Amino acid sequence: MTFNIFKNTVLLFVLVMISCGSKSKNQDSLSSNQEMLLQAQHDKEQSNSKEIIVGANQTERYLPLLNGKRVGIVANQTSVVFKGIREKAIGKREKAIGKREKAIGKREKGEDRQIAATSSKSRNDNYTHLVDSLISLKVNVIKVFSPEHGFRGTADAGELVKDGIDTKTGLPIVSLYGKNKKPYAAQLQDLDVVIFDIQDVGVRFYTYTSTLHYMMEACAEANIKLIILDRPNPNGHYIDGPTLEIKHKSYLGMHPIPLVHGMTIGEYSKMLNGENWLIDKLQCTIAIIPIKNYSHDSFYSLPIRPSPNLPNDHAIKLYPSLGLFEGTNINAGRGTEFQFQRYGAPFLNKDVMSFTYTPIENFGAKNPKHEDVLCYGEDLRGETLNVITLKWIIKAYQNTTDKSLFFNTNNFTKHAGTSKLQQQIEAGLTETEIKATWQEGLKAFKKIRSKYLIYD
């Protein structure tokens, strides 16, 4: 018995030494397999709790598709992997990464402070950027493609975004906004696969679906698979607005769909293939990582602003309606801290429009409409809205002291997708009368849309 006790003691000592050696060797990092297992455990617990799990968080589903591949990523500031149990388990390694991220530099800290000024949810340390996550998992990321507003999401709407180098990772950034909206063949020749992961808001003139279109075309031409990490559509619970007439197609709307289409990026990609909307009816090979525990009726609060002038959930809800002001000479809150939550102009009737504000240069608006000029309008922060309304644009037009100042016709037509809406407003039609003219197009689109839905 004494011998058995001695033998067990020696065995225990050996096991402890092996454990300590292993711990010492791996104390600052976990293997990729361990991280995947931890993430899978996290996702399983999220699934059991019915928490929405975005495509990017399902690493166990898309990492095998990247093994041994040269990877390109279409991404911006919303392309993140959310942390949870995985963060707690990784421990020291994640803390070290956190310290490194805090030391990025004054520029990014300054941008974070500006973002936080209008949305407390916009600064959130409970996620890791997809690019950083993949690099940590030893994925061979070659380059990043950035949409409108840039890779870090700080450029104004319509502002030229140039190619460059990401200061954090050293990766080359290829801008897909400006003259180079569609990647050249040479920009894809060193890639085997491309990931598309961008948070959309479900509005036709929000340009990320146009970025998707051109990337699908380029990948189809280069015979490269496109992996889409799907995310919820915060306006995905309804379909509304005028349907785009193809003669008015532009980067603000490329397809015959309503202003609010009620689809996720993943569903939209299926429609682009299925309806033969890519050039020469090309078919892009796609792999969609769907969202777990999501339906189109799910409420989803965006943790990161999807672009500089959509600072919170309220702005995103009002955006389909107030976005039409972008095609007029009315300011829609740019140059204030309440973008798309107010509107105004110096030429609106101040006896009716008693709310006033003065747009100034700020984050996301270097040259806002009517900069440094007192505007009369309406404050819409108290409004609740789940559909498109025309009441504000009709009211603004009716209370414009000089009607010739109101519309920027070409730009308005691009936003509306039709020239009829301006004509209807100028003719004095009511909202009910105008919306009645949309119904045939909405009915036809709903039939098309139903073929490509992934979620209830």
C-alpha positions as CSV (number, residue, x, y, z in Angstrom):
1,M,0.0,0.0,0.0
2,T,2.9,2.3,0.8
3,F,4.3,1.6,-2.7
4,N,0.9,2.5,-4.3
5,I,0.8,5.8,-2.4
6,F,4.3,6.6,-3.5
7,K,3.4,5.7,-7.1
8,N,0.3,7.8,-7.1
9,T,2.2,10.7,-5.6
10,V,4.8,10.5,-8.3
11,L,2.1,10.3,-11.0
12,L,0.3,13.3,-9.6
13,F,3.6,15.2,-9.5
14,V,4.3,14.4,-13.1
15,L,0.8,15.5,-14.2
16,V,1.1,18.8,-12.3
17,M,4.5,19.5,-13.9
18,I,3.1,18.7,-17.4
19,S,0.1,21.0,-16.6
20,C,2.3,23.8,-15.3
21,G,4.6,23.5,-18.3
22,S,1.6,23.6,-20.7
23,K,0.2,26.6,-18.8
24,S,3.5,28.4,-18.9
25,K,3.8,27.8,-22.6
26,N,0.3,29.0,-23.4
27,Q,-0.5,31.5,-20.7
28,D,-0.7,34.4,-23.1
29,S,-2.6,32.7,-25.9
30,L,-5.1,30.0,-26.7
31,S,-4.9,27.8,-29.9
32,S,-7.2,28.6,-32.7
33,N,-9.1,25.3,-32.0
34,Q,-9.6,26.3,-28.4
35,E,-10.9,29.7,-29.5
36,M,-13.3,28.1,-31.9
37,L,-14.6,25.7,-29.2
38,L,-15.1,28.5,-26.8
39,Q,-16.9,30.6,-29.4
40,A,-19.0,27.6,-30.3
41,Q,-19.9,27.2,-26.6
42,H,-20.8,30.9,-26.5
43,D,-22.9,30.6,-29.6
44,K,-24.7,27.5,-28.2
45,E,-25.6,29.4,-25.0
46,Q,-26.7,32.4,-27.0
47,S,-28.9,30.1,-29.2
48,N,-30.4,28.6,-26.1
49,S,-31.2,32.0,-24.8
50,K,-32.7,33.1,-28.2
51,E,-30.2,35.9,-28.4
52,I,-29.6,37.0,-32.0
53,I,-26.3,35.7,-33.3
54,V,-24.9,37.5,-36.3
55,G,-23.0,35.6,-39.0
56,A,-19.6,36.9,-38.0
57,N,-20.0,35.3,-34.5
58,Q,-20.4,31.8,-36.0
59,T,-16.7,31.3,-36.6
60,E,-17.0,27.5,-36.6
61,R,-19.1,27.8,-39.8
62,Y,-16.9,30.0,-41.9
63,L,-13.3,29.4,-40.7
64,P,-13.2,26.0,-42.5
65,L,-14.0,27.9,-45.7
66,L,-10.9,30.1,-45.2
67,N,-8.4,27.3,-44.4
68,G,-5.4,27.7,-46.7
69,K,-7.1,30.6,-48.6
70,R,-5.9,34.1,-49.4
71,V,-8.7,36.2,-48.1
72,G,-10.1,39.7,-48.9
73,I,-12.6,41.4,-46.7
74,V,-15.3,44.0,-47.6
75,A,-15.7,45.6,-44.2
76,N,-16.2,48.8,-42.2
77,Q,-16.5,49.7,-38.5
78,T,-19.6,47.5,-38.1
79,S,-17.8,44.4,-39.1
80,V,-17.3,43.0,-35.6
81,V,-17.4,39.7,-33.7
82,F,-19.2,40.2,-30.4
83,K,-17.6,38.9,-27.2
84,G,-19.1,37.0,-24.3
85,I,-18.0,33.8,-22.6
86,R,-15.1,33.6,-25.1
87,E,-13.7,36.9,-23.7
88,K,-13.7,35.6,-20.1
89,A,-12.1,32.3,-21.1
90,I,-9.3,33.8,-23.1
91,G,-8.3,35.9,-20.1
92,K,-4.8,37.5,-20.3
93,R,-4.5,37.3,-24.0
94,E,-7.7,39.4,-24.6
95,K,-6.5,41.9,-21.9
96,A,-3.3,42.3,-23.7
97,I,-5.1,42.9,-27.0
98,G,-7.3,45.4,-25.2
99,K,-4.2,47.3,-24.0
100,R,-2.9,47.3,-27.5
101,E,-6.2,48.6,-28.9
102,K,-6.2,51.4,-26.4
103,A,-2.8,52.5,-27.6
104,I,-3.8,52.9,-31.3
105,G,-3.4,56.7,-31.1
106,K,-5.1,60.0,-30.5
107,R,-6.8,60.1,-33.9
108,E,-8.9,57.0,-33.3
109,K,-9.6,58.0,-29.7
110,G,-10.8,61.3,-30.9
111,E,-13.1,59.7,-33.4
112,D,-14.5,57.4,-30.7
113,R,-15.2,60.5,-28.5
114,Q,-17.0,62.2,-31.3
115,I,-19.1,59.1,-32.0
116,A,-19.9,58.7,-28.3
117,A,-21.1,62.3,-28.1
118,T,-24.3,61.3,-29.9
119,S,-24.7,57.7,-29.1
120,S,-23.7,56.0,-25.8
121,K,-24.0,52.6,-27.6
122,S,-21.5,53.6,-30.3
123,R,-18.5,53.1,-28.1
124,N,-18.6,49.5,-26.9
125,D,-15.6,47.4,-25.9
126,N,-17.6,44.2,-26.1
127,Y,-16.5,43.3,-29.6
128,T,-13.5,42.7,-31.7
129,H,-13.2,43.8,-35.3
130,L,-13.6,40.9,-37.8
131,V,-10.2,41.7,-39.4
132,D,-8.5,41.6,-36.0
133,S,-10.3,38.4,-35.1
134,L,-9.3,36.6,-38.3
135,I,-5.7,37.7,-38.0
136,S,-5.6,36.3,-34.4
137,L,-6.9,33.0,-35.8
138,K,-4.1,32.9,-38.3
139,V,-6.3,33.5,-41.3
140,N,-4.3,34.8,-44.3
141,V,-6.0,38.2,-44.7
142,I,-4.5,39.9,-47.8
143,K,-6.5,43.1,-48.1
144,V,-9.5,45.1,-47.1
145,F,-12.1,46.6,-49.4
146,S,-13.9,49.7,-47.9
147,P,-17.3,51.0,-48.8
148,E,-18.7,54.6,-48.6
149,H,-17.6,56.3,-45.4
150,G,-14.4,54.3,-45.4
151,F,-13.0,51.3,-43.4
152,R,-13.3,53.1,-40.1
153,G,-16.6,54.7,-41.0
154,T,-15.5,58.4,-40.6
155,A,-15.9,59.9,-44.0
156,D,-18.8,62.2,-45.0
157,A,-21.6,60.9,-47.2
158,G,-20.4,61.3,-50.8
159,E,-16.8,62.1,-49.7
160,L,-14.1,60.6,-51.8
161,V,-12.4,57.7,-49.9
162,K,-8.9,56.9,-51.1
163,D,-6.9,53.7,-51.1
164,G,-4.4,53.4,-48.2
165,I,-3.0,51.3,-45.4
166,D,-4.8,50.4,-42.2
167,T,-2.6,51.9,-39.5
168,K,-3.7,49.2,-37.0
169,T,-3.0,46.0,-39.1
170,G,-0.8,47.3,-41.9
171,L,-3.2,45.8,-44.4
172,P,-3.8,47.5,-47.8
173,I,-7.2,49.2,-48.1
174,V,-8.9,49.3,-51.5
175,S,-11.7,52.0,-51.6
176,L,-14.9,50.9,-53.3
177,Y,-16.3,54.4,-53.3
178,G,-15.5,57.0,-55.9
179,K,-14.3,56.1,-59.3
180,N,-13.5,52.5,-58.3
181,K,-16.9,51.3,-57.1
182,K,-16.2,47.9,-58.6
183,P,-12.9,46.1,-57.9
184,Y,-10.6,45.7,-60.9
185,A,-9.5,42.2,-61.9
186,A,-6.0,43.0,-60.7
187,Q,-7.3,43.8,-57.3
188,L,-8.7,40.3,-56.9
189,Q,-6.0,38.3,-58.6
190,D,-4.1,37.6,-55.4
191,L,-7.3,36.3,-53.6
192,D,-9.0,33.0,-53.3
193,V,-12.1,34.1,-51.4
194,V,-13.8,37.3,-50.3
195,I,-15.8,38.0,-47.2
196,F,-18.6,40.6,-47.2
197,D,-19.6,41.8,-43.7
198,I,-21.3,45.1,-43.4
199,Q,-24.3,46.3,-41.4
200,D,-27.0,47.6,-43.6
201,V,-30.2,49.5,-42.7
202,G,-32.5,48.3,-45.4
203,V,-33.0,51.5,-47.4
204,R,-32.5,51.6,-51.1
205,F,-30.4,54.7,-51.3
206,Y,-28.1,53.5,-48.5
207,T,-25.2,52.5,-50.7
208,Y,-24.0,49.3,-49.1
209,T,-26.2,47.1,-51.3
210,S,-24.7,48.8,-54.4
211,T,-21.3,47.8,-53.0
212,L,-22.6,44.3,-52.6
213,H,-23.8,44.3,-56.3
214,Y,-20.4,45.4,-57.7
215,M,-18.4,43.0,-55.5
216,M,-20.6,40.1,-56.6
217,E,-20.1,41.0,-60.2
218,A,-16.3,41.3,-59.7
219,C,-16.2,37.9,-57.9
220,A,-18.3,36.2,-60.5
221,E,-16.0,37.5,-63.3
222,A,-12.9,36.3,-61.3
223,N,-14.5,33.0,-60.3
224,I,-14.0,33.8,-56.6
225,K,-16.4,32.7,-53.9
226,L,-18.1,35.4,-51.8
227,I,-18.8,34.6,-48.2
228,I,-21.6,36.8,-46.7
229,L,-21.7,37.1,-42.9
230,D,-25.3,38.1,-42.5
231,R,-26.6,40.8,-40.1
232,P,-30.1,41.9,-39.1
233,N,-32.0,44.6,-41.0
234,P,-33.2,47.2,-38.4
235,N,-35.9,48.2,-40.9
236,G,-36.6,44.7,-42.0
237,H,-40.1,44.4,-40.7
238,Y,-41.8,46.3,-43.5
239,I,-41.7,47.1,-47.3
240,D,-42.7,50.5,-48.4
241,G,-42.0,53.4,-50.8
242,P,-41.9,54.0,-54.5
243,T,-40.3,51.3,-56.6
244,L,-37.3,52.4,-58.6
245,E,-37.7,52.9,-62.3
246,I,-34.7,51.4,-64.1
247,K,-34.2,54.6,-66.2
248,H,-33.4,56.4,-63.0
249,K,-30.9,53.8,-61.7
250,S,-27.7,55.1,-60.0
251,Y,-25.4,54.2,-57.2
252,L,-28.3,55.4,-54.9
253,G,-30.4,52.7,-56.3
254,M,-29.5,50.0,-58.9
255,H,-32.5,47.7,-58.9
256,P,-36.3,47.9,-59.3
257,I,-37.1,47.6,-55.6
258,P,-39.1,49.8,-53.2
259,L,-37.4,52.4,-51.0
260,V,-37.6,50.1,-48.0
261,H,-37.1,46.5,-49.1
262,G,-37.3,44.4,-45.9
263,M,-34.3,42.1,-46.7
264,T,-31.0,41.3,-45.1
265,I,-27.8,41.5,-47.1
266,G,-27.8,37.7,-47.4
267,E,-31.3,37.7,-48.8
268,Y,-30.5,40.6,-51.1
269,S,-27.5,38.7,-52.5
270,K,-29.7,35.7,-53.4
271,M,-32.1,38.1,-55.2
272,L,-29.3,39.6,-57.2
273,N,-28.3,36.2,-58.5
274,G,-31.9,34.9,-58.8
275,E,-33.2,37.9,-60.8
276,N,-30.2,38.0,-63.0
277,W,-29.4,41.6,-62.0
278,L,-25.7,41.3,-62.3
279,I,-24.0,42.3,-65.5
280,D,-24.5,39.8,-68.4
281,K,-26.6,37.8,-66.0
282,L,-23.5,36.5,-64.2
283,Q,-24.0,34.2,-61.2
284,C,-21.8,34.8,-58.2
285,T,-20.9,31.8,-56.1
286,I,-22.0,32.8,-52.6
287,A,-22.0,31.2,-49.2
288,I,-24.3,32.8,-46.6
289,I,-23.7,32.4,-42.9
290,P,-27.2,33.2,-41.7
291,I,-28.2,34.9,-38.5
292,K,-29.4,32.7,-35.7
293,N,-32.6,33.4,-33.7
294,Y,-33.7,36.2,-36.1
295,S,-36.9,37.0,-37.9
296,H,-37.9,40.1,-39.8
297,D,-40.1,41.1,-36.9
298,S,-37.1,41.0,-34.5
299,F,-36.1,44.2,-32.9
300,Y,-32.4,44.8,-33.3
301,S,-30.5,47.7,-31.8
302,L,-27.4,48.5,-33.7
303,P,-24.4,48.6,-31.2
304,I,-22.3,50.6,-33.7
305,R,-23.5,53.5,-35.9
306,P,-23.5,52.2,-39.5
307,S,-22.4,55.5,-40.8
308,P,-21.4,58.9,-39.3
309,N,-24.9,60.4,-39.7
310,L,-27.0,57.6,-38.3
311,P,-26.0,57.9,-34.6
312,N,-28.8,55.8,-33.0
313,D,-31.9,53.6,-33.4
314,H,-34.2,56.6,-33.7
315,A,-32.3,58.1,-36.6
316,I,-32.3,54.7,-38.4
317,K,-36.1,54.5,-38.0
318,L,-36.6,58.0,-39.4
319,Y,-34.0,57.7,-42.1
320,P,-36.3,56.2,-44.9
321,S,-38.6,59.3,-44.5
322,L,-36.0,62.0,-43.8
323,G,-33.5,60.6,-46.3
324,L,-35.7,62.0,-49.0
325,F,-34.7,65.5,-47.9
326,E,-31.2,64.6,-49.1
327,G,-32.5,65.4,-52.6
328,T,-33.8,68.8,-51.6
329,N,-32.2,72.0,-50.2
330,I,-33.6,71.1,-46.8
331,N,-31.1,70.2,-44.0
332,A,-32.0,66.9,-42.4
333,G,-30.0,67.4,-39.2
334,R,-26.5,67.1,-40.7
335,G,-24.2,69.4,-38.9
336,T,-26.0,68.8,-35.6
337,E,-25.9,66.0,-33.0
338,F,-29.4,64.9,-34.1
339,Q,-28.9,63.8,-37.7
340,F,-32.1,62.5,-39.3
341,Q,-34.1,63.5,-36.2
342,R,-34.9,67.1,-37.4
343,Y,-35.1,69.1,-40.5
344,G,-35.0,72.8,-41.4
345,A,-33.9,75.6,-43.8
346,P,-33.7,79.4,-43.6
347,F,-36.4,79.7,-46.2
348,L,-39.2,77.8,-44.4
349,N,-42.0,79.8,-42.9
350,K,-40.9,80.7,-39.4
351,D,-44.4,81.3,-38.2
352,V,-45.3,77.7,-38.8
353,M,-41.8,76.1,-38.2
354,S,-41.0,77.5,-34.8
355,F,-38.1,75.1,-34.0
356,T,-34.7,76.5,-34.9
357,Y,-31.1,75.3,-35.1
358,T,-27.9,76.2,-36.8
359,P,-25.9,73.5,-38.6
360,I,-22.2,73.7,-38.1
361,E,-19.2,71.6,-39.3
362,N,-18.9,68.4,-37.2
363,F,-18.1,64.7,-37.3
364,G,-19.6,63.4,-40.5
365,A,-20.6,66.8,-41.9
366,K,-17.7,68.9,-43.1
367,N,-20.0,71.1,-45.2
368,P,-23.6,70.7,-44.0
369,K,-26.4,72.4,-45.9
370,H,-26.9,76.0,-44.6
371,E,-23.8,75.9,-42.5
372,D,-23.7,78.6,-39.8
373,V,-27.2,79.8,-40.9
374,L,-30.3,79.8,-38.7
375,C,-32.8,77.2,-39.9
376,Y,-36.5,76.9,-39.2
377,G,-38.0,73.5,-39.1
378,E,-39.2,70.6,-36.8
379,D,-37.7,68.6,-34.0
380,L,-38.6,65.0,-34.5
381,R,-36.9,63.4,-31.5
382,G,-40.3,62.6,-29.9
383,E,-41.7,60.9,-33.0
384,T,-42.3,57.2,-33.2
385,L,-42.4,55.7,-36.7
386,N,-42.3,52.2,-38.3
387,V,-43.2,53.1,-41.8
388,I,-42.4,55.7,-44.4
389,T,-44.2,59.0,-44.0
390,L,-44.4,61.9,-46.5
391,K,-46.0,64.3,-44.0
392,W,-42.8,66.1,-43.2
393,I,-41.6,66.6,-46.8
394,I,-45.1,67.7,-47.9
395,K,-45.3,70.1,-44.9
396,A,-41.9,71.5,-45.6
397,Y,-42.7,72.1,-49.3
398,Q,-46.0,73.7,-48.5
399,N,-44.2,76.1,-46.0
400,T,-41.3,77.0,-48.3
401,T,-41.5,80.7,-49.0
402,D,-40.0,80.3,-52.4
403,K,-40.9,76.9,-54.0
404,S,-38.1,77.2,-56.5
405,L,-35.6,76.8,-53.7
406,F,-36.9,73.4,-52.5
407,F,-36.0,70.6,-54.9
408,N,-32.7,69.6,-56.2
409,T,-34.5,67.8,-59.0
410,N,-31.8,65.4,-60.3
411,N,-30.7,64.4,-56.9
412,F,-34.2,64.0,-55.6
413,T,-35.1,61.7,-58.5
414,K,-32.1,59.5,-57.7
415,H,-33.2,59.2,-54.1
416,A,-36.9,58.6,-54.8
417,G,-36.1,56.3,-57.8
418,T,-38.8,58.0,-59.8
419,S,-39.6,61.5,-61.1
420,K,-43.2,61.1,-60.2
421,L,-42.8,61.8,-56.5
422,Q,-41.6,65.3,-57.0
423,Q,-44.4,65.9,-59.5
424,Q,-47.0,64.6,-57.0
425,I,-45.7,66.8,-54.2
426,E,-45.7,69.9,-56.4
427,A,-49.2,69.1,-57.6
428,G,-50.5,69.1,-54.0
429,L,-51.4,65.4,-53.7
430,T,-51.9,64.1,-50.2
431,E,-49.8,61.4,-48.6
432,T,-52.7,58.9,-48.9
433,E,-53.1,59.7,-52.6
434,I,-49.3,59.4,-53.3
435,K,-49.0,56.1,-51.4
436,A,-51.9,54.6,-53.3
437,T,-49.7,54.9,-56.5
438,W,-47.0,52.7,-54.9
439,Q,-49.2,49.7,-54.2
440,E,-48.9,47.9,-57.5
441,G,-45.1,48.1,-57.4
442,L,-45.1,46.9,-53.8
443,K,-47.3,44.0,-54.5
444,A,-45.0,42.9,-57.4
445,F,-41.9,43.2,-55.4
446,K,-43.2,41.3,-52.4
447,K,-43.8,38.4,-54.8
448,I,-40.2,38.5,-56.0
449,R,-38.9,39.0,-52.4
450,S,-40.6,35.9,-51.1
451,K,-38.5,33.7,-53.3
452,Y,-35.3,34.7,-51.5
453,L,-36.2,35.0,-47.9
454,I,-34.0,33.1,-45.3
455,Y,-35.9,34.3,-42.3
456,D,-39.6,34.4,-41.3
